[in-house]
Amino acid sequence: MQKHFPANAVKTYPPNQNGRDFVVGDIHGHFELLRSLISQVKFDTTRDRIFSVGDLIDRGPNSAQVTVWLQEPWFHAVRGNHEQMLIECISGTGDIPRHIRNGGAWIYDLPPYVQLDITHTLHQLPIMIEIELLDSRRVGIVHAEAPILLDTDTWQEAKNSINGNFGQENQQNALTIALYSRKKIERSDTSTIKGLSNLYVGHSTVPSVISLGNVSYIDTGCSFGDGALSLIELTSGAVFSETM
């Protein structure tokens, strides 16, 4: 069974000619922390952009605000495993008790039409984002790990896999890697993802932003009491954090 692929699994953004680009770690319903970060960096909604590594929802108090944020023209996100769980559960193919154990109880307290509206919005999120920077660098965003199926694969092969160009079975495998895998960080693998300057991921909680090769792990655990939400300016690499 196909796992609810969006119409556009890979979304590409041109350089921001007028402002700054930021990438933010797993928010998990703590949009109040994102508001604080926006204020901290003097974010300009007319010129700047924010890209999210996914897991916008569950665990935190304001998950239902997700559709409001995704309507903002300057806020963009990839799908995380928590979005995937919600999509599968509301669509009738998921494990609802598992979702509730992982912080998803909030969605089942909402009216059915609101549940469907949120599900529809999250279903449209791409699996991978690619951003061109003004200095000609190319950066990528995916939730857990680049969907590399073979050791020789580049970012282009990863995109082809998630787009289904190598068949449905490989597409399913690529989706699982993109949303759930932790192999690279568990192995402390410092190899680079070829075809990209930098890749930003979440999913694996780290005490502070770390890099393995050209992959930056930016989920600093804002859903936990001792964690923080981290925001990175893409051109300079400057890191901004807001603690719980």
Secondary structure by P-SEA (a helix, b strand, c coil): cccccccccbbbbcccccbbbbbbccccccaaaaaaaaaaaccccccbbbbbccccccccccccaaaaaaacccccccccaaaaaaaaaaaccccaaaaaaacccccccccaaaaaaaaaaaaacccbbbbbccccbbbbbbccccccccccccaaaaaaaaaccccaaaaaaaaaaacccccccccccccccccccbbbbcccccccccccccccccccccccccbbbbbbcccccbbbbbcc
